[in-house]
Amino acid sequence: MSALLELKGVEARYGPVQALRGVTLEVPEGSIVAVLGANGAGKTTALRAVSGTVRRTGEILFAGKPLRGGPESVAKAGIAHVPEGRGTFTELSVLENLKLGAYTRRDRDLTSDMARMAEYFPWISERGGQRAGTLSGGEQQMLALARALMGRPRLLMLDEPSLGLAPMIVREIFRIVRELNEKNGLTVLVVEQDARIALDVAASAYVLEVGRVVVSGPSSEMREDEAVRRSYLGY
Amino acid sequence: MADFVQQVVSGLASGGVYGSLALALVLIHRATGVINFAQGEMATFSTYILWTLTANHGWSYWPAFVVTLLVSFAGGIGIHELVIRPVERGSVLRIVIVTIGLLLLINGAMTWIWTGEVRYVQGPFPTRTIDIGGVAISLQDIGTIAVSIGTVGLLWLFFQFTRVGLAMRAAAVNPAEARLVGVRVTWMLGLGWGLAAVLGAVSGMLTAPSTILDPSMMQVVLIYAFAAAVLGGIDSPVGAVVGGLLIGVGLNLLGAYVDFIGSSLQLPAALAIILVVLMVRPAGIFGRREVKKV
């Protein structure tokens, strides 16, 4: 498997605070990769470095080519970023949110994609006209996921999809992510604090600590390694 | 009764004009977070373009109207690109000061190009009246209502049913998120300025036939438009139009039936409306109250 996304020595800072200190990681095409770590470890910044919403140095390659420009160009290149905290347009309707997800696509025929989303999330078809802000937290997270998929991305980046959601809903979201990966070969880079559930779906994982990769490897090995689990994953 | 209906219809005609200009203010406020104080002068400038085409170059009204809209659209985008964009990320105060500077600049430019001499713009609608159920209604009023409401309606369709319209709304409500789905937010803001300039041009061109064209023509109209936007809710496009119609009809009725107001106290009445709305219901009729979490 070749790498769809590669980060080489990526650094980023917010003012005086250095959030990433030379992060190198690889997301093979067709796989799910998790980025784990405590609060403030730089997980979110790693995704933001990829999507161009934070200034960074170092090299990022997407499908072998250097990734450049702001978030608009990154979205157009085929990377969908679902930010932390849902990331929907709360004042717009469910349907409008989905349409916006397909904004960068050249073909404008969304019927088959809409039908596919309604298969994954049956409630969407009945509530297309509802304002996104009036949905429950879980529904908003699902809508954010569906919106990202509407763009038919080559790489899906999810930031803390479990945040503030009931365990049942978290399992449902990760089940769908896994299904998308297995059935459609969707490549996923997921940032999670809940290491247990992330390691369940991911093929490999990286653990960040104060902006550096401290451990990485296949998920199975990470799960088995008690020392890693204790000191970095907290379970 | 007939007189009352007449007053209402002519109030709706002025209200349509206030509503169009108020909508221009709302569009820019939603996207940029500021009131564009130059909106009135921009509208007057557009009207001068119409006057030049019709009076100086002998164009007939409607082709000149369309060309004026196109020029205004380009001008609005140009103003955003050259003057607003450099300060867009700065504080609200900075942008406001720039729009006030723009007001002075455009006003001066108009005096320089066209002199301060008063001009007359021939309207496209006949000034005679028609009889509807025993009430004499001026055709000019009906035409003004039709054009302003038609423009607003077209704009609504654009925002509601086109891809770019949706992207513009997304950019206005959540710019960071819009960029993540690939919307070029800066372009959308420029487009917003272009559309606001078009709305302003419509209101200016509809105002001109019933008054005289000079560089300060729209200054009073802008105050009524402020009142309309504040009354309807400064972030609500629907509110701007409804507010405009309410202000138009309300002031017209006050002027006609409340002796001491007459035509000379209409402007203070509009200012009083702004003041009262801001005290009693700052979000306006259609605005959502801003909830600030501490």
Interface residues (C-beta under 8 A of the other chain):
Chain A: S51 T53 G70 P71 E72 A75 K76 H81 P83 G87 T88 F89 T90 E91 L92 E96 K99 L100 G101 Y103 T104 R108 R147 G151
Chain B: R163 L166 A167 R169 A170 V173 N174 A176 E177 A178 R179 L180 V181 G182 V183 R184 V185
